Amino acid sequence: MTVHAVPLWDVNNGQGLRQLAELGLALLLSSLIGWERAAQQKSAGLRTHTLVGIASALMMEVSQYGFSDVLGLENVSFDPSRVAAQIVSGIGFIGGGLIFVRRDAVRGLTTAATIWLTCAVGMACGGGLPILALVVTALHFLVARGYPRLAARFVPGTAVATVEVRLTYLTGRALLPRLLETCTRSGFRILQVRAERLPGRTDLAARVLLELEGSAETGRLASELFESEGVLDVEMSTGDDE
């Protein structure tokens, strides 16, 4: 009986330059998608999307090449699509964990959908379909960046957004009422005001979380708040469109 050694570094057994290139493409594209989410200050950002993308690509590589040593055996059949199906099912746990309901509003749907899309992009890279992966990544940026502007312009009632603002300011100056007035004057309705602790600070500083709703420009609001005397820091995040 003759035993033929299978080379460790070989594109035919799934461990060659082609597979490394596919993993690298998955890394690049999923990082771009994660960067867009991180720029929007979403809960799932750069690291989450990147890990989902490259993990999906690796699982697709395993689906195609991980069982090649048993395919030649008698009475052995193999369906490479079964691993891909399990990826789609498993990614639902991550997506479901990003969706939550607060004040009768569902939040996180768009980020969860982006996780699914990143998974599909990684699967396409691992499955040897780089053109489809590139096209879908480009479509993601078109939808995520372009559709909110189109909806605000052409679809009535979609321009209203929920905004969370974290303000760190110096106390003892009756500053908070003036900051709230700035928000309302800028076209936002105040939904909630909640004080937060600032551990480790010795100065007379406080932090407050404002939940706002409105259709005005958030960038202008952030600029006006930050320019207020006594304001130390301003953090702002916009809720998902779905």
Secondary structure, DSSP 8 states (H G I E B T S, - for coil): -------SSBGGGTBSHHHHHHHHHHHHHHHHHHHHHHHTT-SS-HHHHHHHHHHHHHHHHHHHHTTTTTTTSTT----THHHHHHHHHHHHHHHHHT-EEETTEEE-HHHHHHHHHHHHHHHHHHTT-HHHHHHHHHHHHIIIIIHHHHHHHHSTT---EEEEEEEEEESSS-HHHHHHHHHHHTTEEEEEEEEE--TT--SSEEEEEEEEEESS-HHHHHHHHHTSTTEEEEEEEE----
